[in-house]
Amino acid sequence: MYSIFLVDDETLELEMMRDYIRWEEMGIYVAGTAINGKDALEKIEVMQPDIVLTDVQMPIMNGIDLAKLVRERYDWMQLVFLTGHDEFTYVKSALNVGAVGYLLKPLDLTEIVAVMERVKQQCEEVRLKNRSIQAAKANIFKELLFERSTDRIDNLKSSFCKLARRQEAGTYCLLLCDIHPGAQGDGTVMEEAVKAFTSLAERFLAGEKLAGMTVVIRDSEVGIFLDCSSETATETGTGTSLKAGHSAVFRIAERWSSFLQENADFPVTIAVNEKAAGLSDLAELYEQSKQILADQFYVGEGKVISQSENRTPFHDELMPPFPSERWLEAVNQLDAEKARELVHEYTAGLIRLRAGRKAVCDWALQLIGRLEEEILHQSAGGYERGEMYYSIYNCRTIQQIESIVLKTAEETMERLGERFMDKNAKLVHQVCSLIDQTYHEPITINSLSDQVYLSPNYLRSIFKEKTGMTIHDYLTKIRLDKAKLLLADGSLKVQDIAQRVGYESTSYFISLFLKNQGVTPNEYRKSL
């Protein structure tokens, strides 16, 4: 629908126009009324209707003078005049200031409908033209975000000024927004979310009386550039110019976030850049804003992040140690609460340190891999590993990575619980746990069978059935895995390592290592 503003100094006629003409049937709603040109101009500035229907002769400021001022300030508004039969001179003046048409008093409904159809057509043409201009301006902004050529930047600035009908392009603050529609990787869902987002942005800027530019940058990233040099760039309700800096821009961002929470069905993270930049410096402004937005990894989705909250990431190689043995033991004992507590405390520490994203992802993948190998005693296939790698590295936040680790641990404990329902599986799991804990001691099939009260032959049979390997092979795997970890310590001799993992004979250990790994212990150490 289109909005219309009514102006007439005759109160009765004004009320009749407002209440008795069936505007809604014509696709129009009355935005407001005024009794003279001066009163109307003040209200029009706030309401900015599509159409102004004004009487010609009025006290204080007549309709012709009002129309001239409206045309100067809002050249897209459509003007229609009310005049009497004996006021042809005024009609000519009305047409000279760009009126779409005029209505004669007393008003005729048929005539009103005919004139309004013509006016609505003009309104639609203006809207299409403005959308085209806005799209062209947004494309210029998008190019400026990645352009490095000075000549090209100057040409883009010149084109923008022509489109905006301005001599100076102005300065801009940036709200860089990251949209999370929910269905990861679904292009259709993302496209619909971005479309809804841009529509909401237009509504918000109009409602706040803010001059701005909404630019879809790439994927889920959309920038709202607030014009800090515009006369309308004030903080609604306070009159504070955006030039006042961070406090004003940040409050606008908070209102924008609240508006999204009320009207959008997906979360949006907003990075607030405190600085204002001209068109020549938009690329730098954008890079700074991306660095602020990167803090989303630590603070979570759907937040407003400012420069002052942004912190320098901790060095990737200095990840604090995680108590993985205690955690694996908790999982192995089906202690879900303890497993959750250890992971949550650790990730909270990573957030405080701003640990590097890659290091966090690698930690999660390694931990999940150990769950499968050391608890379930199996290795994930290439497809499963690829899927897990994709899931971890596509997480937007450390909280999402934590959730994947915890979910995998819960699933592992469920599978262990199911295994324990099988008597033989439970016994095999018990044997695996004994080997894991005492691998460095002399272990024989007889010593193991005595501890689980089974005959050696029966133990061999059920172990092979449940794990796909012999007890000897499993023991060798555990010992050599531990040996590879110890080889990373250059201060340890190969002889010492052999004894630590349960082999009295160093030569036997070396030959076993070569057979299983394809290299000697010393060659393996050199490759680290």
Contacts in CASP RR format, 6 or more apart in sequence:
PFRMAT RR
TARGET T0000
AUTHOR 0000-0000-0000
METHOD contacts of the structure
MODEL  1
MYSIFLVDDETLELEMMRDYIRWEEMGIYVAGTAINGKDALEKIEVMQPD
IVLTDVQMPIMNGIDLAKLVRERYDWMQLVFLTGHDEFTYVKSALNVGAV
GYLLKPLDLTEIVAVMERVKQQCEEVRLKNRSIQAAKANIFKELLFERST
DRIDNLKSSFCKLARRQEAGTYCLLLCDIHPGAQGDGTVMEEAVKAFTSL
AERFLAGEKLAGMTVVIRDSEVGIFLDCSSETATETGTGTSLKAGHSAVF
RIAERWSSFLQENADFPVTIAVNEKAAGLSDLAELYEQSKQILADQFYVG
EGKVISQSENRTPFHDELMPPFPSERWLEAVNQLDAEKARELVHEYTAGL
IRLRAGRKAVCDWALQLIGRLEEEILHQSAGGYERGEMYYSIYNCRTIQQ
IESIVLKTAEETMERLGERFMDKNAKLVHQVCSLIDQTYHEPITINSLSD
QVYLSPNYLRSIFKEKTGMTIHDYLTKIRLDKAKLLLADGSLKVQDIAQR
VGYESTSYFISLFLKNQGVTPNEYRKSL
1 24 0 8 1.000
1 27 0 8 1.000
1 28 0 8 1.000
1 29 0 8 1.000
2 27 0 8 1.000
2 28 0 8 1.000
2 29 0 8 1.000
2 50 0 8 1.000
2 51 0 8 1.000
2 120 0 8 1.000
2 123 0 8 1.000
3 28 0 8 1.000
3 29 0 8 1.000
3 30 0 8 1.000
3 31 0 8 1.000
3 47 0 8 1.000
3 49 0 8 1.000
3 50 0 8 1.000
3 51 0 8 1.000
4 23 0 8 1.000
4 28 0 8 1.000
4 29 0 8 1.000
4 30 0 8 1.000
4 31 0 8 1.000
4 49 0 8 1.000
4 50 0 8 1.000
4 51 0 8 1.000
4 52 0 8 1.000
4 53 0 8 1.000
5 30 0 8 1.000
5 31 0 8 1.000
5 32 0 8 1.000
5 33 0 8 1.000
5 34 0 8 1.000
5 40 0 8 1.000
5 43 0 8 1.000
5 44 0 8 1.000
5 47 0 8 1.000
5 49 0 8 1.000
5 51 0 8 1.000
5 52 0 8 1.000
5 53 0 8 1.000
6 14 0 8 1.000
6 17 0 8 1.000
6 18 0 8 1.000
6 30 0 8 1.000
6 32 0 8 1.000
6 33 0 8 1.000
6 34 0 8 1.000
6 53 0 8 1.000
6 54 0 8 1.000
7 14 0 8 1.000
7 33 0 8 1.000
7 34 0 8 1.000
7 35 0 8 1.000
7 36 0 8 1.000
7 37 0 8 1.000
7 40 0 8 1.000
7 52 0 8 1.000
7 53 0 8 1.000
7 54 0 8 1.000
7 55 0 8 1.000
7 58 0 8 1.000
7 63 0 8 1.000
7 66 0 8 1.000
8 14 0 8 1.000
8 17 0 8 1.000
8 33 0 8 1.000
8 35 0 8 1.000
8 54 0 8 1.000
8 55 0 8 1.000
8 58 0 8 1.000
8 82 0 8 1.000
9 35 0 8 1.000
9 36 0 8 1.000
9 55 0 8 1.000
9 57 0 8 1.000
9 58 0 8 1.000
9 59 0 8 1.000
10 55 0 8 1.000
11 35 0 8 1.000
13 105 0 8 1.000
14 33 0 8 1.000
14 35 0 8 1.000
17 53 0 8 1.000
17 107 0 8 1.000
18 30 0 8 1.000
18 32 0 8 1.000
18 33 0 8 1.000
21 107 0 8 1.000
21 109 0 8 1.000
21 112 0 8 1.000
23 29 0 8 1.000
23 30 0 8 1.000
26 112 0 8 1.000
26 113 0 8 1.000
26 116 0 8 1.000
26 117 0 8 1.000
26 120 0 8 1.000
27 120 0 8 1.000
28 51 0 8 1.000
28 116 0 8 1.000
28 120 0 8 1.000
31 47 0 8 1.000
31 49 0 8 1.000
32 43 0 8 1.000
32 47 0 8 1.000
32 49 0 8 1.000
34 40 0 8 1.000
34 43 0 8 1.000
35 58 0 8 1.000
36 58 0 8 1.000
36 59 0 8 1.000
36 60 0 8 1.000
36 61 0 8 1.000
37 54 0 8 1.000
37 58 0 8 1.000
37 60 0 8 1.000
37 61 0 8 1.000
37 62 0 8 1.000
37 63 0 8 1.000
37 65 0 8 1.000
37 66 0 8 1.000
38 60 0 8 1.000
38 61 0 8 1.000
39 60 0 8 1.000
40 52 0 8 1.000
40 54 0 8 1.000
40 61 0 8 1.000
40 66 0 8 1.000
41 61 0 8 1.000
41 66 0 8 1.000
41 69 0 8 1.000
41 70 0 8 1.000
44 52 0 8 1.000
44 70 0 8 1.000
44 74 0 8 1.000
44 77 0 8 1.000
45 73 0 8 1.000
46 209 0 8 1.000
48 74 0 8 1.000
48 77 0 8 1.000
48 206 0 8 1.000
49 77 0 8 1.000
50 77 0 8 1.000
50 78 0 8 1.000
50 123 0 8 1.000
51 77 0 8 1.000
51 78 0 8 1.000
51 79 0 8 1.000
51 80 0 8 1.000
51 119 0 8 1.000
51 123 0 8 1.000
52 66 0 8 1.000
52 67 0 8 1.000
52 70 0 8 1.000
52 77 0 8 1.000
52 78 0 8 1.000
52 79 0 8 1.000
52 80 0 8 1.000
53 80 0 8 1.000
53 81 0 8 1.000
53 82 0 8 1.000
53 103 0 8 1.000
54 63 0 8 1.000
54 66 0 8 1.000
54 67 0 8 1.000
54 79 0 8 1.000
54 80 0 8 1.000
54 81 0 8 1.000
54 82 0 8 1.000
55 63 0 8 1.000
55 81 0 8 1.000
55 82 0 8 1.000
55 83 0 8 1.000
56 62 0 8 1.000
56 63 0 8 1.000
56 64 0 8 1.000
56 81 0 8 1.000
56 82 0 8 1.000
56 83 0 8 1.000
56 84 0 8 1.000
56 87 0 8 1.000
56 90 0 8 1.000
56 91 0 8 1.000
56 93 0 8 1.000
56 94 0 8 1.000
57 63 0 8 1.000
57 87 0 8 1.000
57 90 0 8 1.000
63 81 0 8 1.000
64 90 0 8 1.000
64 93 0 8 1.000
64 94 0 8 1.000
64 97 0 8 1.000
67 79 0 8 1.000
67 81 0 8 1.000
67 94 0 8 1.000
67 97 0 8 1.000
67 98 0 8 1.000
67 99 0 8 1.000
68 97 0 8 1.000
70 77 0 8 1.000
70 79 0 8 1.000
71 77 0 8 1.000
71 79 0 8 1.000
71 97 0 8 1.000
71 98 0 8 1.000
76 126 0 8 1.000
76 130 0 8 1.000
78 100 0 8 1.000
78 119 0 8 1.000
78 122 0 8 1.000
78 123 0 8 1.000
78 126 0 8 1.000
79 94 0 8 1.000
79 97 0 8 1.000
79 98 0 8 1.000
79 99 0 8 1.000
79 100 0 8 1.000
79 101 0 8 1.000
80 99 0 8 1.000
80 100 0 8 1.000
80 101 0 8 1.000
80 102 0 8 1.000
80 103 0 8 1.000
80 115 0 8 1.000
80 119 0 8 1.000
81 90 0 8 1.000
81 91 0 8 1.000
81 94 0 8 1.000
81 99 0 8 1.000
81 101 0 8 1.000
81 102 0 8 1.000
81 103 0 8 1.000
82 102 0 8 1.000
82 103 0 8 1.000
82 105 0 8 1.000
82 107 0 8 1.000
83 90 0 8 1.000
83 91 0 8 1.000
83 94 0 8 1.000
83 102 0 8 1.000
83 103 0 8 1.000
83 104 0 8 1.000
83 105 0 8 1.000
84 104 0 8 1.000
84 105 0 8 1.000
85 104 0 8 1.000
85 105 0 8 1.000
91 102 0 8 1.000
94 101 0 8 1.000
94 102 0 8 1.000
95 101 0 8 1.000
95 102 0 8 1.000
100 115 0 8 1.000
100 118 0 8 1.000
100 119 0 8 1.000
100 122 0 8 1.000
101 115 0 8 1.000
101 118 0 8 1.000
101 119 0 8 1.000
102 115 0 8 1.000
103 111 0 8 1.000
103 112 0 8 1.000
103 115 0 8 1.000
104 111 0 8 1.000
133 163 0 8 1.000
134 213 0 8 1.000
136 163 0 8 1.000
137 160 0 8 1.000
137 163 0 8 1.000
137 164 0 8 1.000
137 213 0 8 1.000
138 213 0 8 1.000
138 214 0 8 1.000
138 215 0 8 1.000
138 216 0 8 1.000
140 156 0 8 1.000
140 159 0 8 1.000
140 160 0 8 1.000
140 163 0 8 1.000
141 160 0 8 1.000
141 213 0 8 1.000
141 215 0 8 1.000
141 225 0 8 1.000
141 279 0 8 1.000
141 282 0 8 1.000
142 215 0 8 1.000
142 216 0 8 1.000
142 217 0 8 1.000
143 152 0 8 1.000
143 156 0 8 1.000
144 153 0 8 1.000
144 156 0 8 1.000
144 157 0 8 1.000
144 279 0 8 1.000
144 282 0 8 1.000
144 283 0 8 1.000
145 215 0 8 1.000
145 217 0 8 1.000
145 282 0 8 1.000
145 283 0 8 1.000
145 286 0 8 1.000
146 283 0 8 1.000
147 153 0 8 1.000
147 156 0 8 1.000
147 283 0 8 1.000
148 283 0 8 1.000
153 279 0 8 1.000
153 280 0 8 1.000
156 279 0 8 1.000
157 169 0 8 1.000
157 279 0 8 1.000
157 280 0 8 1.000
160 169 0 8 1.000
160 279 0 8 1.000
161 167 0 8 1.000
161 168 0 8 1.000
161 169 0 8 1.000
168 229 0 8 1.000
169 278 0 8 1.000
169 279 0 8 1.000
170 227 0 8 1.000
170 228 0 8 1.000
170 229 0 8 1.000
170 230 0 8 1.000
170 278 0 8 1.000
170 279 0 8 1.000
171 227 0 8 1.000
171 228 0 8 1.000
171 229 0 8 1.000
171 276 0 8 1.000
171 277 0 8 1.000
171 278 0 8 1.000
172 212 0 8 1.000
172 213 0 8 1.000
172 225 0 8 1.000
172 226 0 8 1.000
172 227 0 8 1.000
172 228 0 8 1.000
172 276 0 8 1.000
172 277 0 8 1.000
172 278 0 8 1.000
172 279 0 8 1.000
172 282 0 8 1.000
172 285 0 8 1.000
173 225 0 8 1.000
173 226 0 8 1.000
173 228 0 8 1.000
173 242 0 8 1.000
173 245 0 8 1.000
173 249 0 8 1.000
173 273 0 8 1.000
173 274 0 8 1.000
173 275 0 8 1.000
173 276 0 8 1.000
174 223 0 8 1.000
174 224 0 8 1.000
174 225 0 8 1.000
174 226 0 8 1.000
174 273 0 8 1.000
174 277 0 8 1.000
174 285 0 8 1.000
174 286 0 8 1.000
174 289 0 8 1.000
175 223 0 8 1.000
175 224 0 8 1.000
175 226 0 8 1.000
175 249 0 8 1.000
175 252 0 8 1.000
175 253 0 8 1.000
175 256 0 8 1.000
175 270 0 8 1.000
175 271 0 8 1.000
175 272 0 8 1.000
175 273 0 8 1.000
176 221 0 8 1.000
176 222 0 8 1.000
176 223 0 8 1.000
176 270 0 8 1.000
176 271 0 8 1.000
176 273 0 8 1.000
176 286 0 8 1.000
176 289 0 8 1.000
176 290 0 8 1.000
176 292 0 8 1.000
176 293 0 8 1.000
177 197 0 8 1.000
177 221 0 8 1.000
177 222 0 8 1.000
177 223 0 8 1.000
177 224 0 8 1.000
177 268 0 8 1.000
177 269 0 8 1.000
177 270 0 8 1.000
177 271 0 8 1.000
178 220 0 8 1.000
178 221 0 8 1.000
178 268 0 8 1.000
178 269 0 8 1.000
178 271 0 8 1.000
178 293 0 8 1.000
178 296 0 8 1.000
178 301 0 8 1.000
178 396 0 8 1.000
179 190 0 8 1.000
179 193 0 8 1.000
179 194 0 8 1.000
179 197 0 8 1.000
179 220 0 8 1.000
179 221 0 8 1.000
179 222 0 8 1.000
179 266 0 8 1.000
179 268 0 8 1.000
180 220 0 8 1.000
180 266 0 8 1.000
180 267 0 8 1.000
180 268 0 8 1.000
180 269 0 8 1.000
180 301 0 8 1.000
180 302 0 8 1.000
180 396 0 8 1.000
181 189 0 8 1.000
181 190 0 8 1.000
181 192 0 8 1.000
181 193 0 8 1.000
181 220 0 8 1.000
181 266 0 8 1.000
182 189 0 8 1.000
182 266 0 8 1.000
183 189 0 8 1.000
183 190 0 8 1.000
184 394 0 8 1.000
190 219 0 8 1.000
190 220 0 8 1.000
193 220 0 8 1.000
193 266 0 8 1.000
194 216 0 8 1.000
194 220 0 8 1.000
194 222 0 8 1.000
196 264 0 8 1.000
197 222 0 8 1.000
197 260 0 8 1.000
197 264 0 8 1.000
197 268 0 8 1.000
198 214 0 8 1.000
198 216 0 8 1.000
198 222 0 8 1.000
200 259 0 8 1.000
200 260 0 8 1.000
200 263 0 8 1.000
200 264 0 8 1.000
201 214 0 8 1.000
201 222 0 8 1.000
201 224 0 8 1.000
202 214 0 8 1.000
203 263 0 8 1.000
204 210 0 8 1.000
204 255 0 8 1.000
204 256 0 8 1.000
204 259 0 8 1.000
205 211 0 8 1.000
205 212 0 8 1.000
205 214 0 8 1.000
205 224 0 8 1.000
207 236 0 8 1.000
208 236 0 8 1.000
208 252 0 8 1.000
208 255 0 8 1.000
209 232 0 8 1.000
209 234 0 8 1.000
209 236 0 8 1.000
210 226 0 8 1.000
210 227 0 8 1.000
210 232 0 8 1.000
210 233 0 8 1.000
210 234 0 8 1.000
210 236 0 8 1.000
210 252 0 8 1.000
211 226 0 8 1.000
211 227 0 8 1.000
211 230 0 8 1.000
211 232 0 8 1.000
211 233 0 8 1.000
212 224 0 8 1.000
212 225 0 8 1.000
212 226 0 8 1.000
212 227 0 8 1.000
212 230 0 8 1.000
212 233 0 8 1.000
213 224 0 8 1.000
213 225 0 8 1.000
213 227 0 8 1.000
214 222 0 8 1.000
214 223 0 8 1.000
214 224 0 8 1.000
214 225 0 8 1.000
215 222 0 8 1.000
215 223 0 8 1.000
215 224 0 8 1.000
215 225 0 8 1.000
216 222 0 8 1.000
216 223 0 8 1.000
217 223 0 8 1.000
217 286 0 8 1.000
224 256 0 8 1.000
225 282 0 8 1.000
226 233 0 8 1.000
226 242 0 8 1.000
226 249 0 8 1.000
226 252 0 8 1.000
227 233 0 8 1.000
227 242 0 8 1.000
228 241 0 8 1.000
228 242 0 8 1.000
228 243 0 8 1.000
228 276 0 8 1.000
229 243 0 8 1.000
233 241 0 8 1.000
233 242 0 8 1.000
234 240 0 8 1.000
234 241 0 8 1.000
234 242 0 8 1.000
235 241 0 8 1.000
235 242 0 8 1.000
235 244 0 8 1.000
235 248 0 8 1.000
235 251 0 8 1.000
235 252 0 8 1.000
240 248 0 8 1.000
241 248 0 8 1.000
242 248 0 8 1.000
242 249 0 8 1.000
242 252 0 8 1.000
242 276 0 8 1.000
243 276 0 8 1.000
245 274 0 8 1.000
245 276 0 8 1.000
246 272 0 8 1.000
246 274 0 8 1.000
246 306 0 8 1.000
246 307 0 8 1.000
246 308 0 8 1.000
249 272 0 8 1.000
249 273 0 8 1.000
249 274 0 8 1.000
250 272 0 8 1.000
250 274 0 8 1.000
250 304 0 8 1.000
250 306 0 8 1.000
253 270 0 8 1.000
253 272 0 8 1.000
253 304 0 8 1.000
254 304 0 8 1.000
256 270 0 8 1.000
257 268 0 8 1.000
257 270 0 8 1.000
257 302 0 8 1.000
257 303 0 8 1.000
257 304 0 8 1.000
260 268 0 8 1.000
267 301 0 8 1.000
267 302 0 8 1.000
268 302 0 8 1.000
269 293 0 8 1.000
269 296 0 8 1.000
269 300 0 8 1.000
269 301 0 8 1.000
269 302 0 8 1.000
269 303 0 8 1.000
269 304 0 8 1.000
269 305 0 8 1.000
270 302 0 8 1.000
270 303 0 8 1.000
270 304 0 8 1.000
270 305 0 8 1.000
271 289 0 8 1.000
271 290 0 8 1.000
271 292 0 8 1.000
271 293 0 8 1.000
271 295 0 8 1.000
271 296 0 8 1.000
271 305 0 8 1.000
271 306 0 8 1.000
272 292 0 8 1.000
272 304 0 8 1.000
272 305 0 8 1.000
272 306 0 8 1.000
272 307 0 8 1.000
273 285 0 8 1.000
273 288 0 8 1.000
273 289 0 8 1.000
273 292 0 8 1.000
273 307 0 8 1.000
274 306 0 8 1.000
274 307 0 8 1.000
274 308 0 8 1.000
275 285 0 8 1.000
275 288 0 8 1.000
277 284 0 8 1.000
277 285 0 8 1.000
278 285 0 8 1.000
288 307 0 8 1.000
291 310 0 8 1.000
292 305 0 8 1.000
292 306 0 8 1.000
292 307 0 8 1.000
292 310 0 8 1.000
293 305 0 8 1.000
294 310 0 8 1.000
295 305 0 8 1.000
295 309 0 8 1.000
295 310 0 8 1.000
295 311 0 8 1.000
295 354 0 8 1.000
296 303 0 8 1.000
296 305 0 8 1.000
296 396 0 8 1.000
296 397 0 8 1.000
297 357 0 8 1.000
297 396 0 8 1.000
297 397 0 8 1.000
297 398 0 8 1.000
298 351 0 8 1.000
298 354 0 8 1.000
298 397 0 8 1.000
298 398 0 8 1.000
299 305 0 8 1.000
299 309 0 8 1.000
299 397 0 8 1.000
300 396 0 8 1.000
300 397 0 8 1.000
300 398 0 8 1.000
300 399 0 8 1.000
301 396 0 8 1.000
301 397 0 8 1.000
311 354 0 8 1.000
312 354 0 8 1.000
313 354 0 8 1.000
313 355 0 8 1.000
313 356 0 8 1.000
313 357 0 8 1.000
314 353 0 8 1.000
314 354 0 8 1.000
314 355 0 8 1.000
314 356 0 8 1.000
315 356 0 8 1.000
316 355 0 8 1.000
316 356 0 8 1.000
316 358 0 8 1.000
316 359 0 8 1.000
317 359 0 8 1.000
319 350 0 8 1.000
319 355 0 8 1.000
319 359 0 8 1.000
319 360 0 8 1.000
319 363 0 8 1.000
320 346 0 8 1.000
320 349 0 8 1.000
320 350 0 8 1.000
320 353 0 8 1.000
320 355 0 8 1.000
322 342 0 8 1.000
322 346 0 8 1.000
322 363 0 8 1.000
322 367 0 8 1.000
323 342 0 8 1.000
323 346 0 8 1.000
324 367 0 8 1.000
324 370 0 8 1.000
326 342 0 8 1.000
327 339 0 8 1.000
327 342 0 8 1.000
327 343 0 8 1.000
327 367 0 8 1.000
328 370 0 8 1.000
328 371 0 8 1.000
328 374 0 8 1.000
328 375 0 8 1.000
330 338 0 8 1.000
330 339 0 8 1.000
330 342 0 8 1.000
331 339 0 8 1.000
331 371 0 8 1.000
331 375 0 8 1.000
331 409 0 8 1.000
331 412 0 8 1.000
331 413 0 8 1.000
331 416 0 8 1.000
332 375 0 8 1.000
332 416 0 8 1.000
332 433 0 8 1.000
334 413 0 8 1.000
334 416 0 8 1.000
334 417 0 8 1.000
336 409 0 8 1.000
336 410 0 8 1.000
336 413 0 8 1.000
339 406 0 8 1.000
339 409 0 8 1.000
339 413 0 8 1.000
340 406 0 8 1.000
340 409 0 8 1.000
343 402 0 8 1.000
343 405 0 8 1.000
343 406 0 8 1.000
343 409 0 8 1.000
344 402 0 8 1.000
347 398 0 8 1.000
347 399 0 8 1.000
347 401 0 8 1.000
347 402 0 8 1.000
349 355 0 8 1.000
350 360 0 8 1.000
350 398 0 8 1.000
351 398 0 8 1.000
360 398 0 8 1.000
360 401 0 8 1.000
361 392 0 8 1.000
361 393 0 8 1.000
361 395 0 8 1.000
361 401 0 8 1.000
364 392 0 8 1.000
364 401 0 8 1.000
364 404 0 8 1.000
364 405 0 8 1.000
365 388 0 8 1.000
365 389 0 8 1.000
365 392 0 8 1.000
367 405 0 8 1.000
368 388 0 8 1.000
368 404 0 8 1.000
368 405 0 8 1.000
368 408 0 8 1.000
369 380 0 8 1.000
371 408 0 8 1.000
371 409 0 8 1.000
371 412 0 8 1.000
372 378 0 8 1.000
372 379 0 8 1.000
372 380 0 8 1.000
372 412 0 8 1.000
373 379 0 8 1.000
374 436 0 8 1.000
375 412 0 8 1.000
375 416 0 8 1.000
376 412 0 8 1.000
376 415 0 8 1.000
376 416 0 8 1.000
377 432 0 8 1.000
377 467 0 8 1.000
377 474 0 8 1.000
380 388 0 8 1.000
388 404 0 8 1.000
391 404 0 8 1.000
392 401 0 8 1.000
392 404 0 8 1.000
395 401 0 8 1.000
395 404 0 8 1.000
416 429 0 8 1.000
419 425 0 8 1.000
419 426 0 8 1.000
419 429 0 8 1.000
420 426 0 8 1.000
420 429 0 8 1.000
424 462 0 8 1.000
424 465 0 8 1.000
424 466 0 8 1.000
425 466 0 8 1.000
427 452 0 8 1.000
427 454 0 8 1.000
427 459 0 8 1.000
427 462 0 8 1.000
428 462 0 8 1.000
428 463 0 8 1.000
428 466 0 8 1.000
428 467 0 8 1.000
430 452 0 8 1.000
431 448 0 8 1.000
431 452 0 8 1.000
431 459 0 8 1.000
431 463 0 8 1.000
431 471 0 8 1.000
432 467 0 8 1.000
432 474 0 8 1.000
434 448 0 8 1.000
434 451 0 8 1.000
435 443 0 8 1.000
435 448 0 8 1.000
435 471 0 8 1.000
435 474 0 8 1.000
435 475 0 8 1.000
435 478 0 8 1.000
436 478 0 8 1.000
439 475 0 8 1.000
439 478 0 8 1.000
439 479 0 8 1.000
439 482 0 8 1.000
439 501 0 8 1.000
439 502 0 8 1.000
440 479 0 8 1.000
440 482 0 8 1.000
440 500 0 8 1.000
440 501 0 8 1.000
440 502 0 8 1.000
441 502 0 8 1.000
442 502 0 8 1.000
443 475 0 8 1.000
445 456 0 8 1.000
445 459 0 8 1.000
445 460 0 8 1.000
445 471 0 8 1.000
446 456 0 8 1.000
448 459 0 8 1.000
448 471 0 8 1.000
449 455 0 8 1.000
449 456 0 8 1.000
449 458 0 8 1.000
449 459 0 8 1.000
452 459 0 8 1.000
454 462 0 8 1.000
459 471 0 8 1.000
460 470 0 8 1.000
460 471 0 8 1.000
463 469 0 8 1.000
463 470 0 8 1.000
463 471 0 8 1.000
463 474 0 8 1.000
464 470 0 8 1.000
467 474 0 8 1.000
469 477 0 8 1.000
476 512 0 8 1.000
476 516 0 8 1.000
477 516 0 8 1.000
479 501 0 8 1.000
479 502 0 8 1.000
479 503 0 8 1.000
480 501 0 8 1.000
480 512 0 8 1.000
480 513 0 8 1.000
480 516 0 8 1.000
480 517 0 8 1.000
482 500 0 8 1.000
482 501 0 8 1.000
483 497 0 8 1.000
483 498 0 8 1.000
483 500 0 8 1.000
483 501 0 8 1.000
483 509 0 8 1.000
483 513 0 8 1.000
483 521 0 8 1.000
484 517 0 8 1.000
484 524 0 8 1.000
486 492 0 8 1.000
486 497 0 8 1.000
486 500 0 8 1.000
486 501 0 8 1.000
487 497 0 8 1.000
487 521 0 8 1.000
487 524 0 8 1.000
487 525 0 8 1.000
487 528 0 8 1.000
488 525 0 8 1.000
488 528 0 8 1.000
490 525 0 8 1.000
492 500 0 8 1.000
494 506 0 8 1.000
494 509 0 8 1.000
494 510 0 8 1.000
494 521 0 8 1.000
494 522 0 8 1.000
495 506 0 8 1.000
497 509 0 8 1.000
497 521 0 8 1.000
498 504 0 8 1.000
498 505 0 8 1.000
498 506 0 8 1.000
498 509 0 8 1.000
498 510 0 8 1.000
501 509 0 8 1.000
503 509 0 8 1.000
503 512 0 8 1.000
509 521 0 8 1.000
510 520 0 8 1.000
510 521 0 8 1.000
513 519 0 8 1.000
513 520 0 8 1.000
513 521 0 8 1.000
513 524 0 8 1.000
514 520 0 8 1.000
517 524 0 8 1.000
519 527 0 8 1.000
END
